[in-house]
Amino acid sequence: MKRKRAVVDAGNSSGVASSSTGPAPLSSNWLQLQAELSKQTKNRRFKKSEKSTRVPSSDGDIKKNDPEVFSLQPTCEDTSVTKVLALDCEMVGVGVEGKRSALARVSLVNIWGNVVYDRHVRPPEFVTDFRTQFSGVRPRDLRKAEDFWTVQKEVAELIQGKILVGHAIHNDLKTLLLSHPRKHIRDTQRYKPLRSLTGRVQALKHLASVHLGVSIQEREHDSVEDARASLCLYKKFKEDWEKALRDHKHGHRTTAGSGEKNSKPTD
């Protein structure tokens, strides 16, 4: 009868035979390699987790160098009326050939981008051009719409004492037959850093693409989307914008105290 040959462990200096049916032990080099790979995997997971856990600031601000937060979607579920509101309106045409504008929809969003007011408005005059390709308004939208004076009153109450953000917002206020304190207006069309190099005003669609990396107004306009775009632009430049206003206010007072002629304030 042939004897079974014992398998000797290469790492066993005593020469004790080990069973041929058991798993062969790992070499020290292989164990060291496994430990290094495990360490690198943990480091990669940690870095990925650290990068993806970004917490929005308490006031909803957007940082200028943080492209990951450039989204027009609300940043939380808070629908309260905040100190800062963004306004946008859609108009239809009335009169001969629809050349005159009349309010057809008005939207307000809060600092978080949530809608706090959104109403279609029944113009006091007969609509001759719905301008649907731009306004997004159709005849069915105005059949059961609120009357102009009700909407005007509700909007006036909501924006009273608030910082009002918008793009060419003077047009929206004019259509609403409302006024608002100039010191409480933040117009992204008139803000100088958002103008072209030659000082020309820029379209909201262009500003949203360049500064936020988002596309708006690809087809019909949406007053909620446009209000959010203006709001995001304001929040991105808020720190510099508000500082410039404070500096201007301080300089205005200093000039007034010196007896010199004051220059007209700019937005």
C-alpha positions in Angstrom: 0.0 0.0 0.0 1.3 3.4 -1.0 1.6 6.0 1.8 0.0 9.4 1.5 2.5 12.1 1.1 2.2 14.9 3.7 2.1 18.5 2.5 4.5 20.6 4.4 3.7 24.3 5.0 6.4 26.5 3.4 6.0 29.0 6.2 6.2 26.3 8.9 9.8 26.1 10.0 9.0 23.2 12.3 8.1 21.0 9.4 4.8 19.9 10.9 2.6 18.3 8.2 -0.7 19.9 7.4 -3.8 18.3 5.8 -4.0 18.5 2.1 -7.7 19.1 2.3 -7.6 22.4 4.2 -7.2 25.9 2.6 -3.7 27.1 2.1 -2.8 30.1 4.3 -2.2 33.4 2.6 1.3 34.7 2.3 2.3 37.9 4.2 2.7 39.8 0.9 -0.8 39.1 -0.1 -2.2 40.0 3.3 -0.3 43.3 3.1 -1.8 44.0 -0.4 -5.3 43.3 0.8 -5.0 45.7 3.7 -3.7 48.5 1.4 -6.6 48.0 -1.1 -9.1 48.1 1.7 -7.6 51.3 3.0 -7.8 53.0 -0.4 -11.4 51.9 -0.9 -12.4 53.4 2.4 -10.7 56.7 1.6 -12.5 56.9 -1.8 -15.9 56.3 -0.1 -15.2 58.9 2.5 -14.2 61.6 -0.1 -17.3 60.8 -2.2 -19.6 61.1 0.8 -18.0 64.3 2.0 -18.4 65.9 -1.5 -22.1 65.0 -1.8 -23.3 66.2 1.6 -23.9 69.8 1.0 -26.3 71.6 3.3 -28.0 74.8 2.0 -27.5 77.9 4.1 -30.3 79.0 6.4 -31.3 82.0 4.3 -31.4 80.1 1.0 -28.3 81.8 -0.4 -26.4 80.4 -3.4 -22.7 80.7 -3.4 -21.1 82.1 -6.6 -18.6 79.3 -7.0 -20.9 76.4 -6.2 -22.4 75.1 -9.5 -24.0 72.1 -7.8 -26.8 74.2 -6.2 -27.8 76.0 -9.4 -31.3 74.6 -9.7 -34.6 76.3 -10.1 -36.3 73.7 -7.9 -37.3 74.8 -4.4 -34.7 74.1 -1.8 -37.2 73.1 0.9 -40.9 72.7 1.5 -41.4 76.0 3.3 -44.2 78.0 1.6 -44.4 80.9 4.0 -44.3 84.5 2.9 -40.6 85.4 3.4 -38.9 88.8 3.6 -37.7 88.3 0.0 -40.2 87.6 -2.7 -39.7 87.2 -6.5 -42.3 88.4 -8.9 -43.1 87.7 -12.5 -46.1 88.3 -14.7 -47.4 87.1 -18.1 -49.2 89.5 -20.4 -51.7 89.2 -23.2 -52.6 91.7 -25.9 -55.7 93.9 -25.9 -56.9 96.6 -28.2 -56.3 96.9 -31.9 -54.1 94.0 -33.1 -53.3 93.2 -29.4 -50.5 95.8 -29.3 -51.4 96.9 -25.7 -50.5 94.6 -22.8 -52.8 93.4 -20.1 -52.1 91.3 -17.1 -53.0 87.6 -17.5 -51.0 85.8 -14.8 -49.0 86.8 -11.8 -46.7 84.6 -9.7 -44.8 85.1 -6.5 -42.2 82.8 -5.0 -40.5 83.0 -1.6 -36.8 82.9 -0.8 -36.8 79.1 -1.1 -38.4 79.1 -4.6 -41.8 77.9 -3.4 -44.9 79.4 -4.9 -46.8 81.6 -2.5 -49.2 83.1 -5.1 -50.0 82.1 -8.6 -53.2 83.4 -10.3 -54.5 83.8 -13.8 -56.1 87.2 -14.3 -59.2 88.2 -16.3 -58.3 91.4 -18.1 -60.9 94.2 -17.9 -60.7 94.5 -21.8 -61.3 92.0 -24.5 -58.2 89.9 -25.3 -57.3 90.2 -29.0 -54.0 88.3 -28.8 -53.2 85.7 -26.2 -49.5 85.6 -27.2 -49.5 82.0 -26.2 -46.1 81.3 -27.7 -44.6 83.7 -25.2 -47.1 84.0 -22.4 -48.2 80.4 -22.2 -51.7 81.7 -21.6 -54.7 80.1 -23.4 -58.4 81.1 -23.6 -59.3 78.3 -21.2 -56.9 79.8 -18.6 -59.0 83.0 -18.3 -62.5 81.6 -18.4 -62.6 81.2 -14.6 -59.8 83.6 -13.8 -59.9 86.1 -11.0 -60.7 89.7 -11.8 -57.9 92.2 -12.1 -58.8 94.3 -9.0 -59.0 91.3 -6.7 -55.6 90.1 -7.8 -54.1 93.5 -7.5 -55.2 93.9 -3.9 -53.9 90.5 -2.9 -50.5 91.1 -4.5 -50.2 94.5 -2.9 -50.8 93.0 0.5 -48.3 90.2 0.0 -45.4 92.5 -1.2 -45.9 95.2 1.3 -42.6 95.8 3.2 -40.9 93.0 1.3 -37.7 92.9 -0.8 -39.1 92.4 -4.3 -36.9 90.5 -6.9 -37.6 90.4 -10.6 -36.4 91.0 -14.1 -37.5 94.3 -15.6 -39.8 94.4 -12.6 -41.0 97.9 -13.4 -43.0 96.4 -16.3 -44.7 93.9 -13.9 -45.5 96.6 -11.4 -46.8 98.9 -14.2 -49.1 96.2 -15.5 -50.4 95.6 -11.9 -50.9 99.4 -11.5 -48.7 99.2 -8.3 -45.7 100.9 -7.0 -43.0 99.7 -4.6 -40.3 101.5 -2.7 -37.1 101.7 -4.8 -34.9 100.7 -1.8 -36.8 97.4 -1.7 -36.5 96.5 -5.4 -33.8 94.1 -6.7 -34.0 94.2 -10.5 -31.8 91.6 -12.2 -32.1 93.6 -15.5 -30.7 96.8 -14.0 -28.0 95.4 -11.7 -24.8 96.6 -13.3 -22.7 93.4 -12.9 -25.4 91.5 -14.9 -25.2 93.9 -17.8 -23.0 93.4 -20.9 -19.5 94.9 -21.2 -21.0 97.8 -23.1 -23.6 98.4 -20.4 -26.6 96.9 -22.2 -29.3 95.1 -20.3 -29.4 91.3 -20.8 -32.4 89.0 -21.3 -33.3 86.8 -18.4 -32.9 83.7 -20.6 -29.3 84.7 -21.3 -28.4 85.5 -17.7 -29.9 82.1 -16.5 -27.8 80.3 -19.1 -24.5 82.1 -18.4 -24.7 82.5 -14.6 -26.9 79.6 -13.5 -26.2 77.0 -16.3 -30.0 76.4 -16.7 -32.2 76.8 -19.8 -35.5 78.7 -19.5 -38.1 80.0 -22.0 -37.2 77.3 -24.5 -40.9 77.3 -25.6 -43.7 79.1 -23.8 -42.8 81.3 -20.9 -43.7 80.3 -17.3 -44.0 83.1 -14.7 -43.1 80.7 -11.9 -40.0 79.5 -13.6 -38.9 83.1 -14.6 -39.5 84.3 -11.0 -37.3 81.5 -9.7 -34.6 82.3 -12.2 -34.5 85.9 -11.1 -34.4 84.8 -7.5 -31.5 82.5 -8.1 -29.6 85.3 -9.8 -30.2 87.6 -6.9 -29.1 84.9 -4.3 -26.0 84.2 -6.3 -24.9 87.9 -6.2 -26.7 88.8 -3.0 -23.6 89.4 -0.8 -22.0 91.8 -3.3 -25.4 93.4 -4.2 -26.4 94.2 -0.7 -22.9 95.4 0.2 -23.0 97.8 -2.7 -26.3 99.2 -1.6 -25.1 99.6 2.0 -21.9 101.4 0.7 -24.0 103.6 -1.5 -26.3 104.5 1.3 -23.4 105.4 3.6 -21.7 107.4 0.9 -25.0 109.2 0.2 -25.3 110.3 3.8 -21.6 111.4 4.0 -22.0 113.5 0.9 -25.2 115.0 2.2 -23.4 115.9 5.5 -20.6 117.6 3.6 -23.0 119.9 1.8 -22.1 118.5 -1.7 -24.6 117.8 -4.3 -25.8 114.2 -4.2 -25.8 112.0 -7.2 -28.9 110.0 -8.2 -28.9 106.6 -6.5 -28.5 103.6 -8.8 -29.9 100.1 -8.4 
